[in-house]
Every structure is written in C-alpha cells, then in structure tokens.
Amino acid sequence: MPDFMAEWLNENDIFNAMTLMEYWGGMVTTVQLVFLSLVIGLIIAVPLAILRTVRNPFVSGPIWLYTYLFRGTPLLIQLYIIYYGVAQTPGIHETFWWVIFREPFYPALLAFTLNTAAYTTEILRGAIIATPNGEIEAAKAYGMSWLLRMRRIILPNAARRAVQAYSNEVIFMLHASAIASVVTIIDLTGAARNIYSRFYAPFEAFIFVALLYMVLTFILVFAFRKLENYLLRHQRPANS
C-alpha cells in the first residue's frame, strides 16, 4: 500500500474515532440530563398534583400559578433566566450556591425539572379528578381512610390513565433537551455543532444526531408501550 494511502486511512480512522467519542459523550450527557429531570420532576409532581385537587384556594392556588407560569412560557426563556439571571443575583458568588450554578449542567437540570414537573402535575391532576365517584364511594364504604384511598385506589388508577399523556411529556423533554447546548452543555446537539464547526460537515453532523434522537425516541415508545400493557393487563380478555 502506498504511503500516502496508509496515511490517509490512518487520519480517517482518527477522525471517525474522535467523532464517535464526541457523539457518545453528548448522548451520555443528554440521557443523564433528561433522566434526572424526569425522575426529580415526577417526584415533585405527585404531591403537587394531589394538593392541586384540594378545593382550598390557598393550597391549590400557588400550585396553579406555578404550573401556569412554567407551561405558559418557553422552556428556552426559563433556561436563560435560571442560567444567566441567577448568576447575576447579588451576593450569590460568595455563597455555596455559586458552586452549583456556575456549572451549566445544574441550571439546565433545574430548568428542565421545574418545566416537566409543571406539565406532569397537570397530567396527574387530570387523571386524579377523572377517578369515578363510584370507586371512591366504595372505598369509603369499605372504611378506607383518605390516605389509604389515595394510595390503593386513586393513584394507581390515575397512573393507568396518565401513562399515555406522560409518555408524550417524556418524549417532549428528550427533544427539548436539545436547547441545553445554548448554555455551553455538550449534549447531542452540542456535539453535532462542534463537529460541524470543526469539520464543516453540517449535513452529516446534524442528520446523524437526528437519527440518534429517533433511536432514543423509539426506545422510549417501546418502553412505555410495555409499561402501558403491564398497567392495563387486567383489561385484557382472559384466555379461553
């Protein structure tokens, strides 16, 4: 093999390895950011959704305002406010909070968590209030307390009704995570942008990232379909 061809192949292998490593690192960051925000957001949303159904306006009112603000404004603006606005708060540089907010990952995680928690709160609230009154009355007649009714009757049934809507929220958060690159996070989109600026290959860089997002989306759709089938297994006809 001629020397120039061997050198070209060696350089091409290095290029491919660097590109794949950049994409891999970006995908790991994207999965971490989306997974953590969804888990924390769900943990926050469950009690908020329960309190959102309380008729006392002093209890449900602040939660309504929170969900209205975060559902009514773009996620990108929320990310900008948290990432750039918090950094300008007087005195924050002298506190332990600056250790967290100076890194772009944590402001992005906070913005994504608050956003998905707002949407998930409303999804769960709608599923909770859709619980048939007959089931609640039967639980009361059986002597169940409010807490036991919520744990054994209302929340399990609400989870079954909410799984489809929540799957859409999870996919939305995966796609919305692409804006994390605007605050210098090297996620999938940030990796594609780096490769584009380094090798001037916009089509290859962004098309490959689009394919990776599609693969992750298909995995989520498959997982939620299995989860939905498991939660609704009692509705399947019994085998003859």
Order of alpha helices (4+ residues) and beta strands (2+ residues): alpha-alpha-alpha-alpha-alpha-alpha-alpha-alpha-alpha-alpha
